[in-house]
Each structure stands twice: as structure tokens, then as C-alpha cells.
Amino acid sequence: VKVLVTGGSGYIGSVLVPRLIQNGHQVVVVDRFFFGDSLQEDSQLTKIKADSRDLDKSYFKGIDAVIDLVAMSNDPSG
């Protein structure tokens, strides 16, 4: 299964994405990587640096499932 994870380098995504890969899934992460990128490189992982408010349709080509984890923790704007 090919899974697109938005916010995949965040608190939850950084735990979920490696698990998905361990379970044999191909994973595409779309994230701004605002707080860095802690995801290990893997042949089953594609990283796209982009803002989830402006996703390109091409990101969804061949995707079987989407997991939306986008959130801004510790938002400085309050």
C-alpha cells in the first residue's frame, strides 16, 4: 500500500512513518520540515518539502491512503 502522510516529520509522524515502512508500506511524506527532518532515509520513503495548504495534485498519483497529521504545535501566534 502506498500511503501519503501530511505532517509526517512531526511528533506523531516521526513515529508512524518508520512503522509504516517496517510493515512494508511505501510512504510519501509531505511536510514543511519546520522543526527539522528526523526521518531516516529509506528506499520506501519519499520526502516532499511543501506546505499542506497548497498541495499539488501530482502528490496523490498512485496513493492508496492518506493520513493527515498536519498541526502546528507551540504555535507562536497563540
N, C-alpha and C positions, 0 to 999 in steps of 0.2 A: 504494500500500500504506500502511495506517495502522499505525504502529509505536509501541508503548508502551515507553519506556526508563526503567527504575527506576535511580536514581543518575545521572541524565542531566546533572547540573551538575558532576559530579566530574571528575577528571583525564582519564579516557578519554572520558566522556560529552560533555565540553565540546568535544572534537574530533569525535566521532562524530555528534552531533546536527546540527551545521551541514552535514556531509557528506550525511546522510540527506535533509535539506531540499533541498540543492543537486541531489540526484539525483531530486527530485520526490516524495519521500515526505511524508506528513502525520505529524507526530511529537507524541506526548504524553509529557511528562517528569513523572515523579513523583519528588520529591526533598524532603529536609528543608531544603535550601539552607543547611546548617550553616556552610559556608565562603563563603557568598555566592552570587550569581547572575551568572555571566559570559555567559549565553546571550543573544544578540541577539534582540529582539522580531521576530517574523515571523508572517505570516498563516497559515503552515502549522505553527506551533508553539503548543501548549497547555501551560502550566506548571501543575502541581498541587503545592502545598506540603503534603506528607503524609509520614508515617513508613511505610516499606515493610513494617514488621511488622504494620500494621493497614490494609491496602488495602481500599477499598470496591469491591464488585463492579461498580459503575457505571463505574469507571475503564476496565474492559475491554470495554465496549459498543462494538462496531464495530471492535475491534482485530484486525488480521491477524497480527501478530507481536509478541513480547515479547523485549526484550533486557535482561537483569538485570545491572546493573553496580554493585549496592549493595555497598559496603565502607566500612569506617571506617579511613582511613589516619591514621597518627600517633595512634592510639588512646591517650588519656591513662591508661586503666586498665591498660595493659600488654599 
